[in-house]
Amino acid sequence: MPPKRIGPSQRGSVVGKFGEILKGKPSGSLQLEVVEDNVRAAQLLANALKNHPSSEIPTNLPGLDNALQGNLSEFLAWELGEQHWLLFDRAWSWAPNAENPWRNSSDPGIDILAILTPDAELKLLVFEVKSSIGDGVALIAGVKSSLRTDFESLFRGAVQGRLACRVGRVLSSLKYHKGRADLIPVVKDIVGKNPASSPKISLVGLLICSQLKSAPNASERRQQAFEELSRLLRADGWVAQQVMLRCIETPSFSALLKQAISEVVNGPK
């Protein structure tokens, strides 16, 4: 079951139109969607970036380096998560790279944290995003810089990367920005010592990638990698109901991002 969203967004429905060009395909436990119109997808992303109130749009056309690609991917996931998949309400989400996608660096922490149903049975959503201008197979269950390693680091590895540390930003925001200090002990209690002791945490893992003619079997290999990731997460103590794995395949993710960047900075052609 997907986590419950807080309520209808008060924002416009610009990005909601992604449903017009995203086609779902049956793929087992993986929720796969394919971009049918790369140009239109770039236009929708550009519109969302231009309408993002706290985003400082650059005056000169920036190059598409790894940091910008990652930030824009997380921004896209932030938009889709609220407007298209209805996973959370942006007002109750924290996404440092998505909030300021044009900066020259990326926060290495959790991509998106969101509180679900704050006035009912509170739950916490952890959203990790990977993107590739290639097939992205290694970013799913690989042993380096993958969805697997991101989720494994939530309860082990460097202390500063663990969920208990990263949730500190949420606690501070609850007290100083949202006036909900009453939720601080509730959020603290949600984060256990391991997955088995954290039943009110939901995981979302998203890969955004390209469909390459040079890699005709990439879809099947991605499916196998997601199945392996699902197995590893269950072995770590997560149960199936806590995990949502998604993949967006684009005709060319590089072309999509470059067009969106150009339309934001220079205007549509």
Secondary structure, 3 states (H helix, E strand, C coil): CCCCCCCCCCCCCCHHHHHHCEEEECCCCCEEEEECCHHHHHHHHHHHHHCCCCCCCCCCCCCCCHHHHHHHHHHHHHHHHHHHCCCCCHHHEECHHHHCCCCCCCCCCCCEEEEECCCCCCEEEEEEEEECCCCCCHHHHCCCCCHHHHHHCCCCCCHHHCHHHHCHHHHHHHHHCCCCHHHHHHHHHHCCCCHHHCCCEEEEEEEEEECCCCCCCHHHHHHHHHHHHHHHHHHHCCCHHHEEEEEEEECCHHHHHHHHHHHHHHCCC
